[in-house]
Structure formats: structure tokens, C-alpha cells
């Protein structure tokens, strides 16, 4: 999960977190290029792609967003 300068959150799937994070901050991602810079605030790793894609789908759902916000509440409250 990434957070931008306006405290907007972005959740996505990738095979290579370091590379994808750099792409977001280097404005090489169409969806996020006008919304950075980004800070990595949370990530999860899965051994199986299907599990990772299902987890991403859940985290983007209403229930998943609430789960993440509750989980990160004390950290997010200190960041603006």
C-alpha cells in the first residue's frame, strides 16, 4: 500500500515491489504518475500468485479497506 502527498492510498499487486515502487515515484505508471510522490506504508507477500491476487481484491473491497485502515490507524494518524 502506498500513500501519496495528499494522504491518498493506493493498493496494487506486483511481482517486484522495489521495481514497482520506483516506477510509481519515477512517474512511469499511467494511473499514478500525477499523484506522487509515494511512501510505502504497508505490504504483504504471498507465495502463490492466485493468493496474492485474491488478497489484493479483498484489500480493495470495502471490508478490506476498513481492515487496512484499522490495522494502520495509529501509524496513519502520525503522518498527517
Buried (B, 14 or more C-beta within 10 A) or exposed (E): BBBBEEEEBBBBBBEEEEEBBEBBBEEEBEEBEEBBEBBBBBEEEEEEEEEBEEBBEBBEEEEBBEEBEEEBEEEBEEEE
